[in-house]
Amino acid sequence: MRISVDRDVCIGAGQCALVSPDVFTQDDDGFGTVVPGRETGAGGPLVREAARSCPVGAVTVAEVTA
């Protein structure tokens, strides 16, 4: 799974960090970002819920196929 936040779209609502704080955080400017080292790997249902909860759709969760 590949997890990302589009900084050009993010408005800093913080829903991703509230729903899945082990994967998402907010940077010094208040924008959502993925916790370093968590960009790939198992995300679980909370990561998908964080993507759904983003009001502007800035969070992307994509399956990585080998």
mmCIF file of the C-alpha atoms, coordinates in Angstrom:
data_MODEL
# 
_entry.id   MODEL 
# 
loop_
_atom_site.group_PDB 
_atom_site.id 
_atom_site.type_symbol 
_atom_site.label_atom_id 
_atom_site.label_alt_id 
_atom_site.label_comp_id 
_atom_site.label_asym_id 
_atom_site.label_entity_id 
_atom_site.label_seq_id 
_atom_site.pdbx_PDB_ins_code 
_atom_site.Cartn_x 
_atom_site.Cartn_y 
_atom_site.Cartn_z 
_atom_site.occupancy 
_atom_site.B_iso_or_equiv 
_atom_site.pdbx_formal_charge 
_atom_site.auth_seq_id 
_atom_site.auth_comp_id 
_atom_site.auth_asym_id 
_atom_site.auth_atom_id 
_atom_site.pdbx_PDB_model_num 
ATOM 1  C CA . MET A 1 1  ? 0.000   0.000  0.000  1.00 0.00 ? 1  MET A CA 1 
ATOM 2  C CA . ARG A 1 2  ? 1.286   3.470  -0.886 1.00 0.00 ? 2  ARG A CA 1 
ATOM 3  C CA . ILE A 1 3  ? 0.004   6.390  1.211  1.00 0.00 ? 3  ILE A CA 1 
ATOM 4  C CA . SER A 1 4  ? 0.405   10.046 0.275  1.00 0.00 ? 4  SER A CA 1 
ATOM 5  C CA . VAL A 1 5  ? -0.957  13.539 0.911  1.00 0.00 ? 5  VAL A CA 1 
ATOM 6  C CA . ASP A 1 6  ? -1.135  16.038 -1.967 1.00 0.00 ? 6  ASP A CA 1 
ATOM 7  C CA . ARG A 1 7  ? 0.161   19.271 -0.419 1.00 0.00 ? 7  ARG A CA 1 
ATOM 8  C CA . ASP A 1 8  ? -1.215  21.288 -3.337 1.00 0.00 ? 8  ASP A CA 1 
ATOM 9  C CA . VAL A 1 9  ? -4.730  20.142 -2.408 1.00 0.00 ? 9  VAL A CA 1 
ATOM 10 C CA . CYS A 1 10 ? -4.482  19.856 1.398  1.00 0.00 ? 10 CYS A CA 1 
ATOM 11 C CA . ILE A 1 11 ? -6.211  22.619 3.376  1.00 0.00 ? 11 ILE A CA 1 
ATOM 12 C CA . GLY A 1 12 ? -4.957  21.496 6.794  1.00 0.00 ? 12 GLY A CA 1 
ATOM 13 C CA . ALA A 1 13 ? -8.285  20.254 8.159  1.00 0.00 ? 13 ALA A CA 1 
ATOM 14 C CA . GLY A 1 14 ? -6.392  17.583 10.110 1.00 0.00 ? 14 GLY A CA 1 
ATOM 15 C CA . GLN A 1 15 ? -8.946  14.803 9.734  1.00 0.00 ? 15 GLN A CA 1 
ATOM 16 C CA . CYS A 1 16 ? -6.281  12.354 8.558  1.00 0.00 ? 16 CYS A CA 1 
ATOM 17 C CA . ALA A 1 17 ? -4.195  12.913 11.696 1.00 0.00 ? 17 ALA A CA 1 
ATOM 18 C CA . LEU A 1 18 ? -7.259  12.612 13.934 1.00 0.00 ? 18 LEU A CA 1 
ATOM 19 C CA . VAL A 1 19 ? -8.441  9.349  12.367 1.00 0.00 ? 19 VAL A CA 1 
ATOM 20 C CA . SER A 1 20 ? -5.057  7.637  11.949 1.00 0.00 ? 20 SER A CA 1 
ATOM 21 C CA . PRO A 1 21 ? -2.398  9.403  14.069 1.00 0.00 ? 21 PRO A CA 1 
ATOM 22 C CA . ASP A 1 22 ? 0.078   6.529  13.720 1.00 0.00 ? 22 ASP A CA 1 
ATOM 23 C CA . VAL A 1 23 ? 0.294   7.181  9.946  1.00 0.00 ? 23 VAL A CA 1 
ATOM 24 C CA . PHE A 1 24 ? -0.553  10.885 9.552  1.00 0.00 ? 24 PHE A CA 1 
ATOM 25 C CA . THR A 1 25 ? 0.571   14.050 11.275 1.00 0.00 ? 25 THR A CA 1 
ATOM 26 C CA . GLN A 1 26 ? 0.514   17.773 10.549 1.00 0.00 ? 26 GLN A CA 1 
ATOM 27 C CA . ASP A 1 27 ? 3.635   19.698 9.620  1.00 0.00 ? 27 ASP A CA 1 
ATOM 28 C CA . ASP A 1 28 ? 4.713   23.032 11.090 1.00 0.00 ? 28 ASP A CA 1 
ATOM 29 C CA . ASP A 1 29 ? 2.426   24.862 8.654  1.00 0.00 ? 29 ASP A CA 1 
ATOM 30 C CA . GLY A 1 30 ? -0.584  22.748 9.671  1.00 0.00 ? 30 GLY A CA 1 
ATOM 31 C CA . PHE A 1 31 ? -0.798  20.653 6.518  1.00 0.00 ? 31 PHE A CA 1 
ATOM 32 C CA . GLY A 1 32 ? -1.291  16.906 6.610  1.00 0.00 ? 32 GLY A CA 1 
ATOM 33 C CA . THR A 1 33 ? 1.683   14.688 5.958  1.00 0.00 ? 33 THR A CA 1 
ATOM 34 C CA . VAL A 1 34 ? 2.542   11.019 6.233  1.00 0.00 ? 34 VAL A CA 1 
ATOM 35 C CA . VAL A 1 35 ? 4.716   10.067 9.210  1.00 0.00 ? 35 VAL A CA 1 
ATOM 36 C CA . PRO A 1 36 ? 8.228   9.333  7.860  1.00 0.00 ? 36 PRO A CA 1 
ATOM 37 C CA . GLY A 1 37 ? 8.660   5.649  7.153  1.00 0.00 ? 37 GLY A CA 1 
ATOM 38 C CA . ARG A 1 38 ? 4.910   5.009  6.870  1.00 0.00 ? 38 ARG A CA 1 
ATOM 39 C CA . GLU A 1 39 ? 4.553   5.906  3.152  1.00 0.00 ? 39 GLU A CA 1 
ATOM 40 C CA . THR A 1 40 ? 4.429   2.262  2.171  1.00 0.00 ? 40 THR A CA 1 
ATOM 41 C CA . GLY A 1 41 ? 3.316   -0.903 3.910  1.00 0.00 ? 41 GLY A CA 1 
ATOM 42 C CA . ALA A 1 42 ? 0.194   -2.111 5.630  1.00 0.00 ? 42 ALA A CA 1 
ATOM 43 C CA . GLY A 1 43 ? -2.121  0.752  6.349  1.00 0.00 ? 43 GLY A CA 1 
ATOM 44 C CA . GLY A 1 44 ? -5.189  -0.935 7.726  1.00 0.00 ? 44 GLY A CA 1 
ATOM 45 C CA . PRO A 1 45 ? -8.778  0.256  7.818  1.00 0.00 ? 45 PRO A CA 1 
ATOM 46 C CA . LEU A 1 46 ? -8.023  3.499  9.676  1.00 0.00 ? 46 LEU A CA 1 
ATOM 47 C CA . VAL A 1 47 ? -5.804  4.690  6.832  1.00 0.00 ? 47 VAL A CA 1 
ATOM 48 C CA . ARG A 1 48 ? -8.629  4.142  4.349  1.00 0.00 ? 48 ARG A CA 1 
ATOM 49 C CA . GLU A 1 49 ? -11.024 5.932  6.711  1.00 0.00 ? 49 GLU A CA 1 
ATOM 50 C CA . ALA A 1 50 ? -8.563  8.849  6.944  1.00 0.00 ? 50 ALA A CA 1 
ATOM 51 C CA . ALA A 1 51 ? -8.554  9.101  3.139  1.00 0.00 ? 51 ALA A CA 1 
ATOM 52 C CA . ARG A 1 52 ? -12.365 9.083  3.072  1.00 0.00 ? 52 ARG A CA 1 
ATOM 53 C CA . SER A 1 53 ? -12.570 11.707 5.818  1.00 0.00 ? 53 SER A CA 1 
ATOM 54 C CA . CYS A 1 54 ? -10.379 14.248 3.996  1.00 0.00 ? 54 CYS A CA 1 
ATOM 55 C CA . PRO A 1 55 ? -12.779 17.027 2.935  1.00 0.00 ? 55 PRO A CA 1 
ATOM 56 C CA . VAL A 1 56 ? -10.772 17.856 -0.196 1.00 0.00 ? 56 VAL A CA 1 
ATOM 57 C CA . GLY A 1 57 ? -9.547  14.375 -1.167 1.00 0.00 ? 57 GLY A CA 1 
ATOM 58 C CA . ALA A 1 58 ? -5.859  15.139 -0.594 1.00 0.00 ? 58 ALA A CA 1 
ATOM 59 C CA . VAL A 1 59 ? -5.101  11.719 0.905  1.00 0.00 ? 59 VAL A CA 1 
ATOM 60 C CA . THR A 1 60 ? -4.380  8.880  -1.512 1.00 0.00 ? 60 THR A CA 1 
ATOM 61 C CA . VAL A 1 61 ? -4.177  5.217  -0.564 1.00 0.00 ? 61 VAL A CA 1 
ATOM 62 C CA . ALA A 1 62 ? -3.184  2.941  -3.420 1.00 0.00 ? 62 ALA A CA 1 
ATOM 63 C CA . GLU A 1 63 ? -2.562  -0.781 -3.552 1.00 0.00 ? 63 GLU A CA 1 
ATOM 64 C CA . VAL A 1 64 ? 0.927   -1.664 -4.723 1.00 0.00 ? 64 VAL A CA 1 
ATOM 65 C CA . THR A 1 65 ? 1.069   -4.795 -6.832 1.00 0.00 ? 65 THR A CA 1 
ATOM 66 C CA . ALA A 1 66 ? 4.254   -6.751 -7.289 1.00 0.00 ? 66 ALA A CA 1 
# 
